[in-house]
Amino acid sequence: MKIMVGYRGKEAGRELLHLAVKHAKAFDAEILLVTSMRGGESVELEKFDQAEETLENAKEFIEKQGIKVETKFLVRGLNPGEDLVNFSREAKVDAIIIGVKSRSKVGKLVFGSTAQVVILEADCPVLSVK
């Protein structure tokens, strides 16, 4: 079994990783840890470096738990939600675990929600973590 974890490294990130490890152990699964950024000229190089470092730290945490883990840092010019869904199909994952954050109705309307896109568009079960 392969579980994809959409990871941003924010406050809920550690709880997300703990839950992913529990699921991986319960289902004898490997974890595919994925971060997606839209990219483009307006994004500072420092943000890419921070994202890569955060992803590597999360990978080390999962490996210490005895779980097989692979990382992917996606920069394909897509909305992160669309990118995660497309990648989940390409990688043929069995489940997705993603963090959600509270946002006002106006915020959701203006900015959208990565988790919402993943939950609605993914071809496999999605577990959301607050």
The 8 nearest C-alpha neighbors of each residue, nearest first, counted from 0:
[[1, 28, 93, 29, 2, 27, 26, 92],
 [0, 2, 29, 92, 28, 93, 30, 3],
 [3, 1, 30, 94, 95, 92, 93, 31],
 [4, 2, 31, 95, 30, 32, 94, 92],
 [3, 5, 96, 32, 95, 6, 97, 33],
 [6, 4, 97, 33, 34, 32, 96, 3],
 [5, 7, 34, 33, 8, 4, 32, 12],
 [8, 6, 9, 34, 12, 5, 50, 53],
 [7, 9, 12, 6, 53, 10, 11, 54],
 [8, 10, 12, 11, 7, 13, 6, 98],
 [9, 11, 12, 8, 13, 14, 7, 15],
 [12, 10, 14, 9, 13, 15, 98, 129],
 [11, 13, 8, 15, 9, 10, 14, 16],
 [12, 14, 16, 15, 11, 17, 10, 8],
 [15, 13, 17, 16, 11, 12, 18, 128],
 [14, 16, 12, 18, 13, 17, 11, 19],
 [15, 17, 19, 13, 18, 14, 20, 12],
 [18, 16, 14, 20, 19, 15, 13, 21],
 [17, 19, 21, 15, 20, 16, 14, 22],
 [20, 18, 16, 22, 21, 17, 23, 15],
 [19, 21, 23, 17, 18, 22, 24, 16],
 [22, 20, 18, 24, 19, 23, 25, 17],
 [23, 21, 25, 19, 24, 20, 26, 18],
 [22, 24, 28, 20, 26, 27, 21, 25],
 [23, 25, 27, 21, 22, 26, 20, 28],
 [26, 24, 22, 23, 27, 21, 28, 20],
 [25, 27, 28, 23, 24, 22, 0, 21],
 [28, 26, 24, 23, 25, 0, 29, 22],
 [29, 27, 23, 0, 26, 1, 24, 30],
 [28, 30, 67, 1, 68, 23, 2, 66],
 [31, 29, 68, 2, 3, 1, 32, 67],
 [30, 32, 3, 69, 68, 70, 2, 4],
 [33, 31, 70, 4, 3, 30, 69, 71],
 [34, 32, 71, 5, 70, 6, 72, 4],
 [33, 35, 72, 6, 5, 73, 7, 71],
 [34, 36, 73, 79, 72, 74, 33, 37],
 [37, 35, 74, 38, 79, 73, 34, 76],
 [36, 38, 76, 77, 74, 78, 75, 79],
 [39, 37, 36, 74, 76, 42, 40, 75],
 [40, 38, 41, 42, 37, 76, 74, 43],
 [39, 41, 42, 38, 43, 44, 37, 76],
 [40, 42, 39, 43, 38, 44, 37, 46],
 [43, 41, 40, 39, 38, 44, 46, 47],
 [42, 44, 45, 46, 41, 47, 40, 38],
 [43, 45, 47, 46, 42, 48, 49, 40],
 [44, 46, 48, 43, 47, 49, 42, 50],
 [47, 45, 49, 44, 48, 43, 50, 42],
 [48, 46, 50, 44, 45, 49, 51, 43],
 [47, 49, 45, 51, 46, 50, 52, 44],
 [50, 48, 46, 52, 47, 51, 53, 45],
 [49, 51, 47, 53, 52, 48, 46, 54],
 [52, 50, 54, 48, 49, 53, 55, 47],
 [51, 53, 55, 49, 54, 50, 48, 56],
 [54, 52, 50, 56, 55, 51, 49, 8],
 [53, 55, 51, 57, 52, 56, 50, 58],
 [54, 56, 58, 52, 57, 53, 51, 59],
 [57, 55, 53, 59, 58, 54, 52, 60],
 [56, 58, 60, 54, 55, 59, 53, 61],
 [57, 59, 55, 61, 56, 60, 62, 54],
 [58, 60, 62, 56, 57, 61, 63, 55],
 [59, 61, 57, 63, 58, 62, 56, 64],
 [62, 60, 64, 58, 63, 59, 66, 57],
 [61, 63, 59, 65, 64, 66, 60, 58],
 [64, 62, 60, 65, 61, 59, 66, 58],
 [63, 65, 61, 62, 66, 60, 20, 59],
 [66, 64, 62, 63, 67, 61, 24, 20],
 [67, 65, 62, 64, 61, 68, 29, 23],
 [66, 68, 29, 30, 62, 65, 69, 61],
 [69, 67, 30, 31, 29, 66, 58, 62],
 [68, 70, 31, 32, 30, 71, 67, 58],
 [71, 69, 32, 33, 31, 72, 68, 58],
 [70, 72, 33, 73, 32, 34, 69, 31],
 [71, 73, 34, 33, 35, 74, 70, 51],
 [74, 72, 35, 75, 34, 71, 36, 33],
 [75, 73, 36, 37, 38, 76, 35, 72],
 [74, 76, 77, 73, 37, 38, 82, 36],
 [77, 75, 37, 38, 74, 78, 39, 36],
 [78, 76, 37, 75, 82, 79, 81, 74],
 [77, 79, 81, 80, 37, 82, 76, 36],
 [80, 78, 82, 35, 81, 77, 36, 83],
 [81, 79, 113, 116, 83, 82, 117, 78],
 [82, 80, 84, 78, 83, 79, 85, 77],
 [81, 83, 79, 85, 80, 84, 77, 86],
 [82, 84, 86, 80, 85, 81, 87, 79],
 [85, 83, 87, 81, 121, 86, 82, 117],
 [86, 84, 82, 88, 87, 83, 81, 89],
 [85, 87, 89, 83, 88, 84, 90, 82],
 [88, 86, 84, 90, 85, 89, 92, 91],
 [89, 87, 91, 85, 86, 90, 84, 92],
 [88, 90, 86, 91, 87, 85, 92, 84],
 [89, 91, 87, 88, 92, 86, 85, 1],
 [92, 90, 88, 89, 87, 93, 1, 86],
 [91, 93, 1, 87, 90, 94, 2, 3],
 [92, 94, 1, 2, 123, 0, 91, 95],
 [93, 95, 2, 124, 123, 92, 125, 3],
 [96, 94, 125, 3, 2, 4, 126, 124],
 [95, 97, 126, 4, 125, 127, 3, 5],
 [98, 96, 5, 127, 4, 128, 126, 95],
 [99, 97, 128, 127, 129, 15, 11, 100],
 [100, 98, 129, 128, 114, 127, 97, 101],
 [101, 99, 102, 129, 98, 11, 114, 128],
 [102, 100, 99, 103, 129, 107, 106, 104],
 [101, 103, 106, 107, 100, 104, 105, 112],
 [102, 104, 106, 105, 107, 101, 108, 109],
 [105, 103, 107, 106, 108, 102, 109, 101],
 [104, 106, 108, 103, 107, 109, 102, 110],
 [107, 105, 103, 109, 108, 104, 110, 102],
 [108, 106, 111, 104, 110, 105, 109, 112],
 [107, 109, 105, 106, 111, 110, 104, 112],
 [110, 108, 106, 107, 111, 105, 104, 112],
 [111, 109, 107, 106, 108, 112, 105, 113],
 [112, 110, 107, 108, 109, 113, 106, 115],
 [111, 113, 115, 114, 107, 116, 110, 80],
 [112, 114, 80, 116, 115, 79, 117, 111],
 [113, 115, 117, 112, 116, 99, 118, 80],
 [116, 114, 112, 118, 117, 113, 119, 80],
 [115, 117, 80, 119, 113, 114, 118, 120],
 [116, 118, 114, 120, 121, 115, 80, 119],
 [119, 117, 115, 116, 120, 125, 114, 121],
 [118, 120, 116, 117, 115, 121, 114, 122],
 [119, 121, 117, 116, 118, 122, 84, 81],
 [122, 120, 117, 84, 123, 118, 119, 124],
 [121, 123, 120, 124, 88, 84, 87, 94],
 [122, 124, 94, 121, 93, 125, 95, 92],
 [123, 125, 94, 95, 126, 122, 93, 121],
 [126, 124, 95, 96, 94, 118, 127, 123],
 [125, 127, 96, 95, 97, 128, 124, 94],
 [128, 126, 97, 98, 96, 99, 125, 129],
 [127, 129, 98, 99, 97, 15, 126, 96],
 [128, 99, 98, 100, 127, 11, 101, 15]]
